[in-house]
Structure formats: C-alpha cells, structure tokens
Amino acid sequence: MFGSVFFIFNRLVELVFLFPIMGMMAYFVHGYLNANMLTPPYILVLFIVSVIAIFWCLDTLIRFGNTKRSAIFVAFVDLCFLGAFIAGVYELRFIANQSCTNWDGGSVWVSLGPFGEYGESIHNDYYLHIDKTCAMLKTSFAMGIMEVIFFSWTAFWALWLHSRDREEVIVREKTVRRRSHSSRRGHSSSHRHRSSSRSRRQPYVV
C-alpha cells in the first residue's frame, strides 16, 4: 500500500511537469513546420520524449493492476525515459547559464530558424520575442532535469512494488503448503483411526 501510494503520487507529479514541456516544445515545432525548416535536436528530442512519456504515465496509472504485476518491466521503461530525458537536457545545455533579459541567441542563433536568424530576415513574429524563446527553452531545460529525478523515483518504487509482490507470493505459497500439509496429516490420522476401529470390531465366530 505504502509503495503504491508513492508510485501513483510520483506519476502524477511527472504528468504535471510533462504537459508544460510538451506544450512549449510543440510551440517551437509548430514554428519550424510553418517555416518549412527542420527542427533542431535540442527541441525535437525533448518534444518526442515528453509526448511518449505522457502516454506511458497515463497507461501505467489507468491500468495500475497490470503495472503492479509487471513492475520490473515498468521500472526498466522508466529508466529508459530517465536516460532519454538526460539526453534531451544535454542537448539544451547551452541555455543553462544564459540571461533571458538580454539574450541574443548565442551559439544557436542560426539553428533557431524562425525564432532566430531566419525569422529576422523575414521579420516574423517569432523573432520579435527572442526573450520569450529564451525563457521557454530555459524552463523546459529545468523541467527536463526535474523529470530525470521523478523517473528515477518511479523506477525505484516500481522495483519496490516488484519485491513486495514477490514477498506476498512467497507468503501465500507457504500458507498453501502448510494447509496442504495439515490436510494430509488430518486425512492420514483419520485413515489410521478408521483402520484401527475396523480391526477392533472384527466379528467373533464360534
């Protein structure tokens, strides 16, 4: 019970932060699609991972009974997401120490496309909000780090659920064996009692 509550709570927290990540990354993906440009990895990786992670989290919550039965697999997948979020955060590492009040795009100015150099050349609305671009990337970076922590916790609680499930199975098996053993002993004792009764009641022949 204790592990199940913590697992569900951590899953819900993951979802709370996954939706903003997906929304912000979708904003950038939409801008690149409108400009007919390839989305750079530092946006695409985090977007794809967050979308898949949302479906995974919802599935493990809705079918929690199956989650408990296959907890070791759930822990493995969560560790895979942990690694994927580490990759996404690594791709966005350039934004970590940037100041969004006077950001000029830095080393990614060209790859920002409609939000950077290309946007400046065509004077679109995305380019005019460079500080907003910086703030959204930095927020996604921070939330990505938080998801790394959250998925490590849910992987731990899934492993804990697996160990508890094994303990319960062992306890049930021991209980069944004891009942079966006592039943056999009772049957054997009853059989011996009936045999001895029959031997004592043998007919007397003159």
Phi, psi and omega in degrees: 000312181302311180294323180297318180297315181292323178297312181297317180299315180294324177298316180296321177296320177302315180296321180303323182267339180289321182298316176297321178300311180299317182297316180292318178293326178296326177300316179289316180301319179299319179297318179292322179296318178297328180271002183055046180236153177288135178284129181292156183302325184292348173255315186295318183298310182293326178294309182297315181298317182293322179296311180295321181297323178298313179296321179295314180297316179297320181296316182289337176279314182294319179254058186295330177300315177293326179300317180293321182289329180245043186298327181292323176291319178300318179297320179296315180295320178298322177293327175295318176296322176304312178296322180294321178290326174299318178296317179296318178294321179298320179296330182266009187300337183295338184272350189304314185256015181276146175263119186282354179283333179219043182280137181246013180097335177053223185288348182252015183305318181288314183289347176292345174056243182295342179265357183224241187299312181297320178298324178294323182291331181253359177057053179270176183288329181299316182296329183289346182244054183296326178293323176295319177301314179299314182297320181291319178295319181292321177296317178296322177299312180295317180292328176297320176297319179296322178295327175302315180293315183297318181289332174293324178290315180293328175297318179297313182292328176295318176296322178296318177299321179297315180295320179294321179296320178295320179297319179295320178297317180297317179297317179296320179296319179295320179296317179296318180297317180297316180296318179296319181293316180293326179294318179295321179295319179295320179294318180294319180294319179295320180295318179294323180295317180294322180295315180293326179294318180295322181291329179283336184260028179293138184295144178267119184250133179267000000 
